[in-house]
Amino acid sequence: MSNISRWRLILGKYSENQISFESGNSSINYMDMDNLLDFLYSREYSEKDGVRKSKGPGSLSASDLTVPKWITKIRELFPKETVEVLEKHAIEKYNLTELLTDKEVLKKLEPNKELLKNILQMKRLMKGEVLNTAKTIVKNIAEQITKELENDVKKSITGRINKNKSSIIKCSRNIDFKKTIKRNLKNYDLNENKIIVDKIYFNERVKKFNPWDVIIAVDESGSMLDSVIHSAIMAGIFAKLPMLKTNLVIFDTEVVDLTGYIDDPVETLMSIQLGGGTNISKALTYCEGLIENPHRTIVILVTDLYEGGGYGNMYARAKSIVESGSKLIVLTALDMEASPSYDKNAGLKMASLGAEVAAMTPGGLSNWIAKIIS
């Protein structure tokens, strides 16, 4: 960022007629950054004459932004150190504290995914009863999302037909037509020209497997928050299935293994840090160390592929995993909308190395895994 652009951000919108942003770096959206700073620091001035206002409760009426949207956007556009300063000012200087200091306000908010995202982004600033209330809300929302996804996931993966074993479960979908016809040929009626069926045989739904290992590595940068939530919940669902042995790790510049908490969505989600740098190659190296049976292992990398640890290292680790015989799936988004924003050149390169690269809904991922293990 040039010094001119830095000064323009410092001086704010009141200087826009005197100083313009330089347009040398298209990857930096200065106007969005300016709007985010203005949302917070315009509280220093009155709208009429630019006079400093007395300190009072924070207002959201001066902008189209809301606090949750603001929290999300600052993580996308500013470095982690700057985000911490902005949040500190928002809470301590401008009293935007409703979600952090009043558990009754928190209880009254609509328990949905947007509230979950807001709590995860602000949890490190919560304390005492407010934090305990937030954890209860996280638990309830996570259970709600799990309930919405679980049946479809189990149906996709466990609902395959085992044609080598009969079942006593009499369901039309399970009818073994070939065996039924063969066993009832002795009852063929020549006069009526048809088979008299005295017993119907059924296939058994698959229940027992030599387990596949599924290793899920999730990029916890702020822009991936929707995908992080769904990855954690999907990992918990997978961990309940007897045909899958599931590991869950999250990463930024460091790697944290959450496999021990995989069946506890509160511990898993509240462990997410959000923000910071990204070292995908380090995460892939860790995942590679978890592989015991390559030909029965699926590594799922959930990331936008913007690598901070060197693209060459990332490609080398991905190639090593693929060449070992493991399946490598790179998910540029894992949420209900599956609308990705990612490094497309890196995606093409990963695909050329043998990885499957896509944005998916949770249902799409479970169908894909079912196809691989069948």
C-alpha positions in Angstrom: 0.0 0.0 0.0 1.4 3.4 -1.0 1.8 6.2 1.5 -0.8 8.3 -0.3 -3.4 5.5 0.1 -2.4 5.1 3.8 -3.0 8.8 4.4 -6.3 8.7 2.6 -7.5 5.8 4.8 -6.3 7.7 7.9 -8.0 11.0 7.0 -11.2 9.3 5.9 -14.1 10.4 3.6 -13.7 14.1 4.5 -10.5 14.1 2.5 -11.8 12.4 -0.7 -11.9 15.7 -2.6 -8.2 16.5 -1.8 -6.6 13.0 -1.8 -7.5 10.1 -4.0 -6.6 6.4 -3.6 -3.8 5.2 -5.9 -4.9 2.4 -8.2 -1.7 0.4 -8.4 -2.8 -2.7 -6.6 -6.1 -4.1 -7.9 -6.1 -6.8 -5.1 -6.8 -4.1 -2.5 -10.3 -2.7 -2.4 -9.5 0.7 -0.8 -13.1 1.9 -1.0 -14.4 -1.1 0.9 -11.7 -0.6 3.5 -12.6 3.1 3.7 -16.3 2.2 4.3 -15.4 -0.2 7.0 -13.3 2.3 8.8 -15.9 5.0 8.4 -18.6 2.7 9.9 -16.6 2.7 13.1 -14.7 6.0 13.3 -17.4 8.3 11.9 -18.9 8.0 15.4 -16.3 10.6 16.4 -18.2 13.3 14.4 -21.6 14.7 14.0 -23.2 14.3 10.6 -23.7 18.1 10.3 -20.5 19.8 11.2 -17.8 17.3 11.9 -17.7 18.1 15.6 -16.7 15.3 18.0 -19.7 13.6 19.6 -19.9 12.8 23.2 -19.3 9.2 24.1 -22.5 7.2 24.1 -24.0 4.0 23.0 -23.0 2.8 19.6 -25.5 3.3 16.8 -25.9 1.2 13.6 -28.2 3.7 11.8 -25.4 5.6 10.0 -24.5 2.9 7.6 -26.0 0.0 5.6 -23.5 -2.2 7.3 -24.5 -4.1 10.4 -22.1 -5.2 13.2 -22.1 -8.9 12.0 -21.4 -7.8 8.4 -18.7 -5.4 9.6 -17.0 -8.1 11.7 -17.0 -10.4 8.7 -15.7 -7.9 6.2 -12.8 -6.5 8.3 -11.4 -10.0 8.6 -11.5 -10.3 4.8 -9.7 -7.0 4.1 -7.4 -6.3 7.1 -4.6 -8.2 8.7 -5.2 -10.0 12.0 -3.4 -7.3 14.1 -5.5 -4.5 12.6 -8.7 -6.5 13.2 -7.8 -6.9 16.9 -7.4 -3.1 17.1 -10.6 -2.4 15.3 -12.6 -4.8 17.5 -11.0 -3.3 20.7 -12.0 0.2 19.6 -15.5 -1.0 18.7 -16.0 -2.5 22.1 -14.1 -0.2 24.5 -14.4 3.2 22.7 -17.7 3.1 20.9 -19.7 0.7 23.1 -20.8 -1.8 20.5 -21.1 -4.3 23.3 -24.6 -5.8 23.0 -23.4 -9.2 22.0 -20.6 -9.2 24.5 -22.0 -7.9 27.8 -25.7 -8.7 27.9 -26.6 -12.4 28.0 -30.3 -11.5 27.9 -29.8 -9.7 24.6 -27.9 -12.7 23.3 -30.7 -15.0 24.4 -33.3 -13.0 22.5 -31.4 -13.1 19.2 -32.6 -15.4 16.4 -30.7 -18.7 16.9 -29.5 -19.2 13.3 -26.3 -19.6 11.4 -25.7 -15.9 11.2 -25.7 -15.6 14.9 -23.4 -18.6 15.2 -21.0 -16.9 12.8 -21.2 -13.7 14.9 -20.5 -15.6 18.1 -17.5 -17.4 16.7 -16.0 -14.2 15.5 -16.4 -12.3 18.8 -16.0 -15.2 21.3 -12.5 -14.2 22.4 -14.0 -11.0 23.7 -16.8 -12.7 25.7 -16.5 -13.5 29.4 -18.3 -15.2 32.2 -22.0 -15.7 31.9 -22.1 -14.2 28.4 -19.6 -16.8 27.2 -21.5 -19.6 28.8 -24.7 -18.4 27.2 -22.9 -18.2 23.9 -21.7 -21.8 24.2 -25.3 -22.9 24.9 -26.4 -21.1 21.7 -23.6 -22.6 19.7 -24.6 -26.1 20.9 -28.2 -25.6 20.0 -27.5 -24.1 16.5 -24.9 -26.8 15.8 -27.4 -29.5 16.7 -30.0 -27.9 14.5 -27.7 -27.9 11.5 -26.6 -31.5 12.3 -30.2 -32.6 12.4 -30.8 -31.0 9.0 -27.8 -32.7 7.4 -27.5 -36.0 9.2 -30.2 -38.1 7.6 -29.2 -37.2 4.1 -25.5 -37.9 4.8 -26.3 -41.3 6.4 -28.6 -42.2 3.5 -26.0 -41.3 0.9 -23.2 -43.3 2.5 -24.9 -46.2 4.3 -27.8 -46.6 1.9 -26.0 -48.6 -0.7 -27.1 -52.1 -1.5 -25.1 -55.2 -0.5 -26.1 -57.7 -3.1 -24.1 -60.5 -1.6 -26.2 -60.9 1.6 -29.9 -61.3 2.2 -31.9 -59.3 4.7 -35.0 -59.9 6.7 -36.0 -56.2 6.3 -38.9 -56.3 3.9 -38.7 -53.1 1.9 -39.5 -52.8 -1.8 -36.3 -50.9 -2.4 -34.3 -53.9 -1.1 -35.9 -56.6 -3.2 -33.3 -58.9 -4.7 -35.2 -59.6 -8.0 -32.5 -61.9 -9.4 -32.5 -64.2 -6.4 -36.3 -64.1 -6.0 -36.8 -65.2 -9.6 -34.1 -67.9 -9.4 -35.4 -69.4 -6.2 -39.1 -69.5 -7.4 -38.5 -71.0 -10.9 -39.6 -74.3 -9.4 -43.0 -72.8 -9.0 -43.4 -71.9 -12.7 -47.1 -72.5 -13.8 -47.1 -73.7 -17.4 -50.8 -73.2 -17.8 -50.8 -69.6 -16.5 -47.3 -69.0 -18.1 -46.0 -67.2 -15.0 -44.0 -67.8 -11.8 -45.9 -68.3 -8.6 -43.8 -66.5 -6.0 -44.0 -68.0 -2.6 -41.0 -66.2 -1.1 -39.5 -62.8 -1.8 -35.8 -62.3 -1.1 -34.3 -58.9 0.0 -30.8 -57.4 -0.2 -29.2 -56.1 3.0 -28.2 -52.5 3.4 -24.5 -52.2 3.9 -23.7 -51.9 7.6 -20.1 -53.1 8.1 -17.0 -52.0 6.3 -13.3 -52.2 6.4 -13.2 -48.5 7.4 -12.0 -45.8 5.2 -9.9 -43.1 6.7 -11.2 -39.5 6.1 -8.8 -36.7 7.0 -10.5 -33.2 6.9 -8.2 -30.2 7.0 -10.0 -26.8 7.2 -8.5 -23.4 6.5 -9.8 -21.2 9.4 -9.3 -17.8 7.7 -12.2 -15.4 8.2 -13.4 -15.6 4.6 -13.9 -19.4 5.0 -16.2 -19.2 8.0 -19.3 -20.8 6.4 -17.1 -23.7 5.2 -15.5 -24.0 8.6 -18.8 -24.4 10.3 -20.1 -27.1 7.8 -16.7 -28.9 7.8 -16.8 -29.2 11.6 -20.4 -30.5 11.6 -19.8 -32.9 8.7 -16.8 -34.3 10.5 -18.9 -35.0 13.5 -21.5 -36.8 11.4 -18.8 -38.8 9.6 -17.3 -39.8 12.9 -20.5 -41.6 13.9 -20.5 -43.8 10.8 -18.8 -47.3 11.2 -17.4 -47.3 7.7 -15.4 -44.0 8.2 -12.5 -43.3 10.6 -12.4 -39.5 10.7 -9.7 -37.0 11.6 -10.3 -33.2 11.8 -7.6 -30.5 11.8 -7.8 -26.8 11.4 -5.0 -24.5 10.3 -3.8 -21.0 9.6 0.0 -20.7 9.9 -0.2 -23.5 12.6 -2.1 -26.8 12.6 -4.4 -27.9 15.4 -5.7 -31.4 15.6 -9.3 -31.4 16.8 -10.0 -35.1 16.3 -10.3 -35.6 20.1 -13.2 -33.2 20.1 -14.8 -34.3 16.9 -18.0 -35.5 18.6 -18.4 -32.2 20.5 -19.5 -29.4 18.2 -19.2 -26.8 20.9 -15.5 -27.6 21.7 -14.7 -27.9 17.9 -16.4 -24.7 16.9 -15.2 -22.7 19.9 -11.6 -23.8 19.1 -11.7 -21.9 15.8 -9.5 -18.8 15.8 -10.3 -17.2 12.5 -8.0 -14.9 10.7 -4.2 -14.8 10.5 -2.0 -16.2 7.7 -2.4 -19.4 5.8 0.1 -22.2 5.4 -1.6 -24.9 3.4 1.6 -26.9 2.7 2.2 -27.2 6.5 -1.4 -28.6 6.9 -0.9 -31.1 4.0 2.4 -32.2 5.5 0.6 -32.9 8.8 -2.3 -34.7 7.0 0.2 -36.9 5.1 1.7 -38.0 8.4 -1.7 -39.3 9.5 -2.1 -41.5 6.4 -1.7 -45.2 7.3 -3.4 -47.0 4.5 -3.1 -44.7 1.4 -5.4 -46.7 -0.9 -8.3 -46.4 1.7 -7.7 -42.8 2.7 -9.5 -39.6 1.6 -7.9 -36.3 2.4 -10.4 -33.4 2.2 -8.7 -30.0 2.1 -11.2 -27.1 2.6 -9.5 -23.8 1.6 -9.6 -20.9 -0.8 -6.1 -21.9 -1.9 -4.5 -18.5 -1.2 -1.3 -19.9 0.1 1.1 -18.0 2.4 3.7 -20.7 2.8 4.8 -20.9 -0.9 2.8 -22.4 -3.7 5.6 -24.7 -4.7 5.6 -26.4 -1.3 1.8 -26.8 -1.5 1.9 -28.4 -4.9 4.7 -30.8 -3.8 2.7 -32.0 -0.8 -0.5 -32.4 -2.8 1.4 -34.4 -5.5 3.0 -36.6 -2.8 -0.5 -37.4 -1.3 -2.0 -38.2 -4.7 1.0 -40.4 -5.7 0.7 -42.4 -2.5 -2.6 -43.7 -3.7 -4.8 -41.5 -1.4 -7.7 -39.5 -2.8 -7.2 -35.8 -2.4 -10.4 -33.6 -2.6 -9.9 -29.8 -2.5 -13.1 -28.0 -1.5 -13.0 -24.3 -2.3 -16.3 -24.0 -0.5 -18.4 -26.3 1.7 -21.7 -24.7 2.6 -25.4 -24.7 1.5 -24.7 -22.2 -1.3 -21.3 -23.5 -2.4 -20.3 -20.1 -3.8 -16.5 -20.1 -3.8 -14.0 -17.3 -4.0 -10.6 -18.9 -4.5 -7.3 -18.8 -6.3 -8.4 -20.3 -9.6 -4.9 -20.7 -11.0 -4.0 -22.8 -7.9 -7.2 -24.8 -8.3 -6.2 -25.6 -11.9 -2.7 -26.7 -10.8 -4.1 -28.9 -8.0 -6.4 -30.6 -10.5 -3.6 -31.2 -12.9 -1.8 -33.0 -10.1 -4.6 -35.4 -9.6 -6.7 -33.7 -6.9 -10.5 -33.3 -7.3 -11.2 -29.6 -7.0 -14.8 -28.3 -6.5 -17.1 -26.2 -4.4 -19.8 -28.4 -2.8 -22.8 -28.5 -0.6 -22.6 -31.0 2.4 -24.9 -33.3 0.5 -22.6 -33.2 -2.5 -19.6 -34.2 -0.4 -21.4 -37.2 1.2 -22.5 -38.4 -2.3 -18.9 -38.1 -3.5 -17.5 -40.0 -0.6 -20.2 -42.7 -1.1 -19.1 -43.1 -4.7 -15.4 -43.4 -3.7 -15.9 -46.1 -1.0 -18.4 -48.1 -3.0 
